[in-house]
């Protein structure tokens, strides 16, 4: 994502009240972005809907298919972790 795209995204989230911005005290060129209580609430609601939709779709699979997907999760988590490390992002 380009810097301009990130700035636009943060501006839209700030306008919606999901994040707040303040100058970085240690770097006058930087801005610190923090999630607001409203942002945390919206994130939790979106995650709940996503979890519900995913559960419904997984429920349509056979038990064997679900076992195979479950077995692949550790490798997928490792790929995600490495992807984040390559970009300087700590993924949990």
Secondary structure as GFF3:
##gff-version 3
##sequence-region A 1 92
A	DSSP	alpha_helix	3	15	.	.	.	ID=ss1
A	DSSP	beta_strand	19	23	.	.	.	ID=ss2
A	DSSP	beta_strand	31	35	.	.	.	ID=ss3
A	DSSP	alpha_helix	37	59	.	.	.	ID=ss4
A	DSSP	alpha_helix	63	86	.	.	.	ID=ss5
###
